[in-house]
């Protein structure tokens, strides 16, 4: 049997993940959400042994005074527990070269020694700051509403760092994508 190549260029032997939920059993809301191109961010919170992070693609940013970031987070995630405790978070925008890092924080790749092992990380006032991810929001939690299986978490934007970004990492239909330039 020959190797199969998926649209993202990864080699494999299956047309899709062998343990994936069969198409007829998949949640239609989740399937629709998968058809919306989404940013890939890594949100960090906490300090010391309580520092944690999670890859989040369900995130929007709204202008205002103050600006607000709204994201979906599972109520049993370490990130939510850290946000409840500290009330603060750092939102990092991932670049094209951060696929492995995004997989690590999504829990899809091993991270012996912990999520931050081997990374250049500074502990800031709002939480861990990952070096090399220079587009950041520094936020304070202002609210959370349970909806469906997730929490809709509102974060007031306290500070922003914006750098030149030409290669953001995007997520579409279950895989990372590169944005095409016109």
C-alpha positions in Angstrom: 0.0 0.0 0.0 1.5 3.4 -0.9 1.8 6.4 1.3 -1.1 8.8 1.3 -0.3 12.6 1.4 -2.8 14.9 3.0 -3.4 18.5 1.9 -1.0 19.9 4.5 1.8 17.8 3.1 2.1 15.2 5.9 2.8 11.6 4.9 0.5 8.9 6.2 -1.2 5.7 5.4 -4.8 6.7 6.2 -7.1 9.2 4.4 -8.1 10.4 7.9 -7.3 9.8 11.5 -8.0 6.1 12.3 -9.6 7.0 15.7 -11.7 9.9 14.4 -15.4 9.9 15.1 -17.3 8.5 12.1 -18.7 11.3 9.9 -22.3 10.4 10.6 -21.7 10.8 14.4 -19.9 14.1 14.3 -21.4 17.1 16.0 -22.8 19.4 13.3 -22.0 22.6 15.3 -18.4 21.5 15.6 -18.3 20.6 11.9 -19.6 24.1 11.0 -17.1 25.8 13.4 -14.3 23.8 11.6 -15.2 25.6 8.4 -14.3 29.0 9.9 -10.7 29.9 9.5 -9.4 30.7 13.0 -6.3 32.3 14.5 -3.9 30.1 16.5 -3.0 31.6 19.8 -1.3 30.3 22.9 -2.8 31.7 26.1 -0.8 31.5 29.3 -1.6 32.2 32.9 -0.3 31.6 36.4 3.2 31.5 37.9 5.7 29.1 39.4 4.4 25.6 39.5 0.9 26.9 38.7 1.8 28.4 35.3 0.1 26.8 32.4 -1.0 27.5 28.8 -3.4 26.3 26.1 -3.6 26.6 22.4 -6.8 28.6 21.6 -8.3 29.1 18.2 -11.8 30.2 19.3 -10.8 33.8 20.0 -12.0 37.2 18.8 -10.8 40.7 19.7 -13.1 43.7 19.9 -12.1 47.4 19.9 -13.4 49.6 22.7 -12.3 51.3 26.0 -10.9 48.9 27.0 -10.6 46.5 24.1 -11.7 43.0 24.9 -10.6 39.5 23.9 -13.3 36.8 24.0 -12.4 33.2 23.9 -13.9 29.7 24.5 -12.2 27.6 27.2 -13.1 24.3 28.7 -14.2 24.6 32.3 -12.0 21.7 33.5 -8.7 23.0 31.8 -5.7 24.0 33.7 -5.9 27.4 31.9 -9.3 28.1 33.3 -8.2 27.1 36.8 -5.2 29.5 36.5 -7.5 32.3 35.2 -9.8 31.8 38.1 -7.0 32.1 40.5 -4.9 34.9 39.0 -7.5 36.8 36.9 -4.8 37.5 34.3 -3.5 36.0 31.1 -1.2 36.6 28.1 -2.5 35.9 24.6 0.4 35.1 22.2 -0.2 35.0 18.4 1.4 31.9 16.8 3.5 32.1 13.6 3.8 29.6 10.8 6.9 28.2 12.4 5.1 27.5 15.7 3.1 24.3 14.7 5.0 22.1 17.1 4.7 24.6 19.9 1.0 24.9 19.2 0.6 21.1 19.3 2.5 21.1 22.6 0.1 23.6 24.3 -2.9 21.8 22.7 -1.9 18.6 24.4 -1.3 16.9 21.0 2.5 16.6 21.4 4.5 15.3 24.3 6.2 17.9 26.5 8.5 16.0 28.9 9.3 18.2 31.9 6.1 20.3 31.4 4.7 22.7 28.9 7.4 25.3 29.4 10.4 22.9 29.5 13.2 24.0 27.1 11.4 27.2 26.2 12.7 30.8 26.8 9.9 32.1 29.1 9.8 35.2 31.2 7.4 35.4 34.1 5.5 38.7 33.7 2.8 40.4 35.7 0.0 38.8 33.6 1.6 35.4 33.3 4.3 33.5 31.4 5.6 35.3 28.3 7.0 33.0 25.6 10.0 34.5 23.8 9.7 34.6 20.0 5.9 35.2 20.1 6.1 38.9 20.1 2.5 39.8 19.2 0.8 39.7 22.6 -2.2 40.9 24.6 -1.9 41.3 28.4 -5.4 40.8 29.8 -7.5 40.8 33.0 -10.5 38.4 33.2 -13.7 40.4 33.5 -16.3 37.6 33.1 -17.1 34.1 32.1 -20.4 32.6 31.0 -21.1 28.9 30.7 -22.5 28.0 27.3 -22.8 24.5 25.8 -19.7 22.6 26.9 -17.5 25.6 27.2 -17.0 28.9 29.0 -17.1 32.2 27.0 -14.4 34.1 28.8 -14.1 37.9 28.4 -10.7 39.5 29.0 -10.1 43.2 29.2 -7.0 44.2 27.3 -4.6 46.0 29.6 -1.6 46.2 27.3 -0.7 45.3 23.7 2.6 44.4 22.0 2.3 44.4 18.2 5.2 43.4 15.9 5.4 42.9 12.2 3.6 39.6 11.4 3.5 38.3 7.9 3.2 34.6 8.5 0.4 33.9 11.1 -0.6 30.4 11.8 -4.3 29.6 11.0 -6.5 26.6 11.8 -9.1 25.3 9.3 -11.0 22.0 9.2 -8.8 20.2 11.7 -5.3 21.3 10.6 -2.9 24.2 10.5 -2.9 26.3 7.3 -0.7 28.9 5.8 -2.3 32.0 4.6 -1.9 32.6 0.9 -0.6 36.0 -0.2 -2.4 37.8 -2.9 
